[in-house]
C-alpha cells in the first residue's frame, strides 16, 4: 500500500463528558518509507536475531529471518 493510498488514519478523542473510561491505546503507525528512506529494505534486530524486511516491486512486504 502506498502512503498516498493509506487513507486518513487520524483518531479523534472523545470529550471528557462523553466517557469516563480510559482511552484505548492506539497502535503506532509508521510508513515504510519512513523506516527505509533510501531503499526497499531494512534489517531489524530482535532478541539477538536479525530479520530482513523488504518491499517487493508489487509493494508487498516480506519479513525473513
Number of C-alpha atoms within 10 A of each C-alpha: 11 11 10 7 7 9 8 7 7 6 7 6 9 10 8 9 6 8 9 9 7 7 9 7 6 7 6 5 7 9 12 19 14 8 13 15 11 9 11 16 19 16 14 13 9 8 5 7 8 12 14 13 19 19 17 11 8 7 11 10 15 11 13 10 9
